[in-house]
Amino acid sequence: MRRIETTNIFLISLSFLVGFIATIIPLPEWAIWLRPQFIFAILLFWTITSSSQCGIATAFFVGILMDLILGTPIGVHALSFVILIYIALKLHTIIAHFPAIQQAGAIAIFAIMNIFLQSMVLGFAGHSTHVGLSILSAITTAMLWPWLFGLLDRLRPRAMIM
């Protein structure tokens, strides 16, 4: 059982590393608004499938890293991730049993709430935001979800039942 937990923590860390790399890869000007919320989608995946290993503390830590990497005010991503992951933790057993299309819809709603929470915090801090165009990233995140879920679910080790 210990080996599965260690493997899972390694896979969780590796998936976040790949997500951070995908987040900072430069895109053409026209595609910036289409970039999926990779880190948030990965965070939701691990919260839904491994809630005992990925929760609010992980959301806070990953959010702070996102703020540092993207240069946003410290706490913007952390606050929105913590609030939304708390909600996801309360609903994770329900979302886990949804068919793929319904999961993608739930992910789109979470991604839209993420955009609005970050925009509110940035607005309070005096920064301008473009919520209308940011909604496109929620759509691409929902479109990415079935593939991301399928890939990470296949890589995720299963607990042995004895």
DAWO-V633446 format. One record per pair of residues at least 12 apart in sequence whose ideal C-beta (glycine too) atoms are under 10 Angstrom apart, sorted by the first residue. I is the first residue (numbers start at 1). J is the second residue. D is the distance in Angstrom with one decimal. If there is no record, write none. Layout:
I;J;D
I;J;D
This chain:
1;159;7.0
1;160;7.4
1;162;9.1
3;157;8.3
3;160;9.6
4;156;9.6
4;157;4.9
4;158;7.7
4;159;5.7
4;160;7.2
5;50;9.6
5;52;9.1
5;53;7.2
5;157;9.0
5;159;9.0
6;157;9.6
7;155;9.7
7;156;8.9
7;157;4.9
8;46;8.9
8;49;9.6
8;50;6.2
8;52;9.6
8;53;5.9
8;54;9.1
8;155;10.0
8;156;6.9
8;157;6.0
8;158;10.0
8;159;9.2
9;50;9.5
9;53;6.6
9;54;9.4
10;157;9.8
11;46;9.0
11;50;9.4
11;53;10.0
11;152;7.9
11;155;6.0
11;156;6.5
11;157;7.5
12;42;8.5
12;43;9.7
12;45;9.5
12;46;5.5
12;50;7.3
12;53;6.5
12;54;6.1
12;58;7.9
12;152;9.3
12;156;9.1
14;155;9.0
15;38;9.5
15;39;9.6
15;42;5.2
15;43;9.6
15;45;7.9
15;46;7.4
15;148;9.1
15;151;9.1
15;152;6.1
15;155;8.0
15;156;9.4
16;38;9.3
16;39;6.8
16;42;6.0
16;43;8.0
16;46;8.6
16;54;9.6
16;58;8.7
16;61;9.5
16;62;6.3
16;65;8.2
16;66;10.0
17;42;10.0
18;38;8.1
18;39;9.9
18;42;8.2
19;36;9.7
19;37;9.3
19;38;4.2
19;39;4.6
19;40;8.8
19;41;7.8
19;42;4.6
19;43;8.4
19;45;10.0
19;62;8.8
19;66;9.6
19;148;9.3
20;38;8.0
20;39;6.6
20;42;9.4
20;62;8.8
20;65;7.1
20;66;7.9
20;69;6.2
20;70;9.8
21;38;8.9
22;35;8.4
22;36;8.1
22;38;4.6
22;39;8.5
22;42;9.4
23;35;7.5
23;36;9.1
23;37;8.4
23;38;5.3
23;39;5.8
23;40;9.7
23;66;7.5
23;69;7.1
23;70;7.5
24;38;9.9
24;69;6.2
24;70;7.8
25;38;9.8
31;136;9.8
31;140;9.7
32;133;8.6
32;136;9.5
32;137;9.1
33;130;7.9
33;132;9.2
33;133;4.3
33;134;6.8
33;135;8.7
33;136;4.7
33;137;6.4
33;140;9.0
34;133;9.3
34;136;5.4
34;137;6.7
34;139;8.4
34;140;5.3
34;143;9.9
35;136;8.9
35;137;5.8
35;140;7.1
35;141;9.1
36;107;10.0
36;111;8.4
36;136;9.7
36;137;6.2
36;138;8.8
36;139;9.0
36;140;4.5
36;141;4.3
36;142;8.6
36;143;7.7
36;144;4.6
36;145;8.8
36;148;8.5
37;66;9.8
37;77;10.0
37;107;9.1
37;110;9.1
37;111;5.4
37;114;6.5
37;115;8.2
37;118;10.0
37;134;9.5
37;137;5.6
37;138;7.2
37;140;8.4
37;141;4.6
37;142;9.8
37;144;8.9
38;137;9.8
38;140;10.0
38;141;8.0
38;144;7.9
38;148;8.2
39;62;6.2
39;63;8.6
39;65;8.4
39;66;5.8
39;69;9.1
39;70;9.8
39;77;8.0
39;81;8.4
40;59;9.3
40;62;8.8
40;63;9.3
40;66;8.7
40;77;8.4
40;80;8.5
40;81;6.9
40;84;7.8
40;85;9.2
40;107;8.8
40;110;7.5
40;111;6.4
40;114;5.5
40;115;9.7
40;118;9.9
40;137;9.4
40;138;9.6
40;141;7.1
41;107;6.5
41;110;8.9
41;111;7.6
41;114;10.0
41;140;9.9
41;141;5.4
41;142;8.9
41;144;6.4
41;145;6.3
41;148;5.6
41;149;8.7
41;152;9.6
42;54;9.3
42;62;8.5
42;148;7.2
42;152;7.4
43;55;9.8
43;58;7.1
43;59;6.0
43;62;5.9
43;63;8.7
43;66;9.7
43;81;6.3
43;84;8.6
43;85;6.4
43;88;8.4
43;110;9.7
43;114;9.8
44;59;9.6
44;81;9.6
44;84;8.0
44;85;7.6
44;88;5.8
44;92;9.1
44;95;8.4
44;103;9.4
44;106;8.7
44;107;6.2
44;110;6.1
44;111;8.7
44;114;9.5
44;141;9.2
44;145;8.4
44;148;9.3
44;149;9.4
45;103;9.8
45;107;9.1
45;145;8.4
45;148;6.4
45;149;6.1
45;151;9.5
45;152;5.3
45;153;8.0
45;156;9.0
46;58;7.3
46;59;9.8
46;62;9.7
46;85;9.6
46;152;7.9
46;156;8.8
47;59;7.6
47;81;9.9
47;84;9.2
47;85;5.4
47;86;9.6
47;87;9.8
47;88;4.8
47;89;6.1
47;91;9.7
47;92;6.1
47;95;9.1
48;88;6.6
48;89;9.1
48;91;8.6
48;92;4.8
48;93;8.8
48;94;9.6
48;95;5.4
48;96;5.3
48;98;9.5
48;103;8.2
48;106;9.2
48;107;9.4
48;149;8.6
49;92;8.2
49;95;9.9
49;96;6.8
49;149;8.5
49;152;7.7
49;153;6.9
49;156;6.4
50;92;9.5
50;156;7.4
50;159;10.0
51;85;9.5
51;88;8.4
51;89;5.8
51;92;5.2
51;93;8.6
51;96;9.2
54;85;8.3
54;88;9.9
54;89;9.4
55;82;9.6
55;85;6.6
55;86;8.5
55;88;9.2
55;89;6.0
55;92;9.7
56;81;8.8
56;82;5.6
56;83;9.4
56;85;5.8
56;86;6.0
56;88;9.9
56;89;7.2
57;82;9.0
57;85;9.6
58;81;8.8
58;82;9.7
58;85;7.7
59;77;9.1
59;78;7.5
59;79;9.7
59;80;9.0
59;81;4.0
59;82;4.9
59;83;8.7
59;84;7.7
59;85;3.9
59;86;8.1
59;88;8.9
59;89;9.3
60;75;9.3
60;77;9.5
60;78;5.1
60;79;8.7
60;81;7.0
60;82;5.3
60;85;8.7
61;78;8.1
61;81;9.3
62;77;7.8
62;78;8.0
62;81;6.4
62;82;9.9
62;85;9.2
63;75;7.6
63;76;7.8
63;77;3.9
63;78;3.0
63;79;7.1
63;80;7.2
63;81;4.0
63;82;6.7
63;85;9.1
63;118;9.9
64;76;9.8
64;77;7.5
64;78;5.0
64;81;9.3
65;77;8.3
65;78;8.9
66;78;7.7
66;80;9.7
66;81;7.7
66;118;9.9
67;79;9.6
72;118;7.9
72;121;9.1
72;122;7.4
72;125;9.2
72;127;8.3
73;121;7.8
73;122;7.2
73;124;9.9
73;125;5.3
73;126;9.5
73;127;7.4
75;121;7.5
75;125;9.3
76;117;8.7
76;118;5.5
76;119;9.5
76;120;9.7
76;121;5.0
76;122;6.1
76;124;9.9
76;125;7.7
76;127;8.9
77;114;8.6
77;117;9.5
77;118;6.8
77;121;9.1
78;121;9.8
79;117;7.0
79;118;8.3
79;120;9.5
79;121;5.9
80;113;7.9
80;114;5.2
80;115;8.6
80;116;8.6
80;117;3.8
80;118;5.0
80;119;9.3
80;120;8.7
80;121;7.0
81;114;7.6
81;117;9.0
81;118;9.4
82;117;9.9
83;113;8.3
83;114;9.0
83;117;6.3
84;109;9.9
84;110;5.7
84;111;9.1
84;113;5.9
84;114;5.8
84;117;7.1
85;110;9.2
87;110;7.8
87;113;8.1
88;106;8.9
88;107;9.7
88;110;6.8
91;106;8.0
91;110;9.6
94;106;8.8
95;107;8.6
95;110;9.2
99;146;10.0
100;145;7.7
100;146;4.7
100;147;9.8
100;149;7.1
100;150;8.2
101;142;9.6
101;145;9.6
101;146;8.0
103;142;9.0
103;145;6.3
103;146;7.6
103;149;6.8
104;139;10.0
104;141;8.9
104;142;4.5
104;143;7.2
104;144;8.7
104;145;4.5
104;146;6.0
104;149;8.7
105;142;6.9
105;145;9.2
106;142;8.7
106;145;8.9
107;138;8.5
107;141;6.2
107;142;5.2
107;143;9.6
107;144;8.7
107;145;4.6
107;146;9.5
107;148;9.1
107;149;8.8
108;135;9.4
108;138;5.4
108;139;6.7
108;140;9.7
108;141;6.9
108;142;3.6
108;143;8.8
108;145;8.1
109;138;8.3
109;142;8.7
110;138;8.5
110;141;8.6
110;142;9.2
110;145;10.0
111;134;9.4
111;135;8.8
111;137;6.9
111;138;3.7
111;139;8.3
111;140;8.9
111;141;4.4
111;142;6.7
111;144;10.0
111;145;9.2
112;131;9.4
112;134;8.9
112;135;6.5
112;137;9.5
112;138;4.6
112;139;9.1
112;141;9.3
112;142;9.3
113;138;8.9
114;134;9.3
114;137;9.2
114;138;7.7
114;141;8.9
115;129;8.6
115;130;9.8
115;131;6.3
115;132;10.0
115;133;9.9
115;134;4.6
115;135;6.6
115;136;9.8
115;137;7.1
115;138;6.1
115;141;9.8
116;129;9.6
116;131;6.9
116;134;8.9
116;135;9.5
116;138;9.8
118;131;9.3
118;134;8.4
119;131;5.0
119;134;7.2
